[in-house]
Amino acid sequence: MTHTAVPASTPSPAHRPVAGLLLAAGGGRRLGGRPKALLDFRGRPLVEHAARVLREGGCDRVLVVLGAAVETVRARADLSAYATAENPDWAHGMGSSLRVGLAALADSGAGAALVSLVDQPGVGAAAVARVIAAYEGGADLVAAAYDGKRGHPVLFGAGRWAAVAAGATGDRGARAYLKEHEDALTLVECADVAEPYDIDTPRDLFRLASPGAPRAGEGR
């Protein structure tokens, strides 16, 4: 496993563009059935903020995978600047959304997919840019790290998508794949610009109202 601190940089024409893949299909079971995509963040649905972070961090295009309350999300959230895909099996876990997203990107021409989670508003554009910079430097399997521990976002080169999708089951997503390919994984330290907390339970909702939470183009 390689550890590196890579500064943000302009994508090199030698690489195909990076697609942002936002997983936003969950139903918020531990939040009492409140879909995370619809949680209020600065007066707008959280999914809008999460998608904007990917674009501002350097993703050439952004695909948002929706699932729970999909029609309500489409009606309330302005996702007109992004592509969307629907996961009818969202209740089976994050792995199914990852498979849907990678399949939707198969013919996009993207050289890599940068995977992000809708419920991590503390991870902003600065962390996205660092992960993309590592890809532009030649790595095709990259993850943000927080004090040395792997977190999100995670980038997969296009040549890895089929194997990642094949192993994506339940709520484990790509964890098994990342574990199996640990020696090829480049970790990019991001603890100085982002906080990897999740919005999982009602006790976490205070973070959405925190004035210190980073905006799309900010660190922490």
JORA-V883309 format. One record per residue. N is the residue number from 0. RES is the residue in three letters. PSI is psi as a letter, one per 30 degrees, with the letter a starting at -180 (999 if undefined). Layout:
n = <N | N>
res = <RES | RES>
psi = <PSI | PSI>
//
This chain:
n = <0 | 1 | 2 | 3 | 4 | 5 | 6 | 7 | 8 | 9 | 10 | 11 | 12 | 13 | 14 | 15 | 16 | 17 | 18 | 19 | 20 | 21 | 22 | 23 | 24 | 25 | 26 | 27 | 28 | 29 | 30 | 31 | 32 | 33 | 34 | 35 | 36 | 37 | 38 | 39 | 40 | 41 | 42 | 43 | 44 | 45 | 46 | 47 | 48 | 49 | 50 | 51 | 52 | 53 | 54 | 55 | 56 | 57 | 58 | 59 | 60 | 61 | 62 | 63 | 64 | 65 | 66 | 67 | 68 | 69 | 70 | 71 | 72 | 73 | 74 | 75 | 76 | 77 | 78 | 79 | 80 | 81 | 82 | 83 | 84 | 85 | 86 | 87 | 88 | 89 | 90 | 91 | 92 | 93 | 94 | 95 | 96 | 97 | 98 | 99 | 100 | 101 | 102 | 103 | 104 | 105 | 106 | 107 | 108 | 109 | 110 | 111 | 112 | 113 | 114 | 115 | 116 | 117 | 118 | 119 | 120 | 121 | 122 | 123 | 124 | 125 | 126 | 127 | 128 | 129 | 130 | 131 | 132 | 133 | 134 | 135 | 136 | 137 | 138 | 139 | 140 | 141 | 142 | 143 | 144 | 145 | 146 | 147 | 148 | 149 | 150 | 151 | 152 | 153 | 154 | 155 | 156 | 157 | 158 | 159 | 160 | 161 | 162 | 163 | 164 | 165 | 166 | 167 | 168 | 169 | 170 | 171 | 172 | 173 | 174 | 175 | 176 | 177 | 178 | 179 | 180 | 181 | 182 | 183 | 184 | 185 | 186 | 187 | 188 | 189 | 190 | 191 | 192 | 193 | 194 | 195 | 196 | 197 | 198 | 199 | 200 | 201 | 202 | 203 | 204 | 205 | 206 | 207 | 208 | 209 | 210 | 211 | 212 | 213 | 214 | 215 | 216 | 217 | 218 | 219>
res = <MET | THR | HIS | THR | ALA | VAL | PRO | ALA | SER | THR | PRO | SER | PRO | ALA | HIS | ARG | PRO | VAL | ALA | GLY | LEU | LEU | LEU | ALA | ALA | GLY | GLY | GLY | ARG | ARG | LEU | GLY | GLY | ARG | PRO | LYS | ALA | LEU | LEU | ASP | PHE | ARG | GLY | ARG | PRO | LEU | VAL | GLU | HIS | ALA | ALA | ARG | VAL | LEU | ARG | GLU | GLY | GLY | CYS | ASP | ARG | VAL | LEU | VAL | VAL | LEU | GLY | ALA | ALA | VAL | GLU | THR | VAL | ARG | ALA | ARG | ALA | ASP | LEU | SER | ALA | TYR | ALA | THR | ALA | GLU | ASN | PRO | ASP | TRP | ALA | HIS | GLY | MET | GLY | SER | SER | LEU | ARG | VAL | GLY | LEU | ALA | ALA | LEU | ALA | ASP | SER | GLY | ALA | GLY | ALA | ALA | LEU | VAL | SER | LEU | VAL | ASP | GLN | PRO | GLY | VAL | GLY | ALA | ALA | ALA | VAL | ALA | ARG | VAL | ILE | ALA | ALA | TYR | GLU | GLY | GLY | ALA | ASP | LEU | VAL | ALA | ALA | ALA | TYR | ASP | GLY | LYS | ARG | GLY | HIS | PRO | VAL | LEU | PHE | GLY | ALA | GLY | ARG | TRP | ALA | ALA | VAL | ALA | ALA | GLY | ALA | THR | GLY | ASP | ARG | GLY | ALA | ARG | ALA | TYR | LEU | LYS | GLU | HIS | GLU | ASP | ALA | LEU | THR | LEU | VAL | GLU | CYS | ALA | ASP | VAL | ALA | GLU | PRO | TYR | ASP | ILE | ASP | THR | PRO | ARG | ASP | LEU | PHE | ARG | LEU | ALA | SER | PRO | GLY | ALA | PRO | ARG | ALA | GLY | GLU | GLY | ARG>
psi = <k | k | k | l | j | k | l | k | l | k | k | k | f | f | k | l | l | k | k | k | j | j | j | h | f | l | g | h | e | f | g | g | g | j | k | e | f | f | k | k | j | h | g | l | k | e | e | e | e | e | e | e | e | e | e | f | f | g | k | e | l | k | k | k | j | l | d | k | h | e | e | e | e | e | e | e | k | j | g | f | f | l | l | l | k | k | j | f | g | e | f | f | l | e | e | e | e | e | e | e | e | e | e | f | f | e | g | f | g | k | f | l | k | j | k | l | k | f | g | i | f | f | j | a | f | e | e | e | e | e | e | e | e | e | e | f | f | f | k | g | j | k | k | k | k | j | h | f | k | k | a | l | l | k | k | k | l | e | f | f | e | e | e | e | e | f | g | j | l | b | g | f | b | g | e | e | e | e | e | f | h | e | f | f | k | k | k | j | k | g | f | f | f | l | k | h | l | l | j | e | l | f | f | f | f | f | f | f | f | k | f | f | k | k | l | e | g | l | b | 999>
//
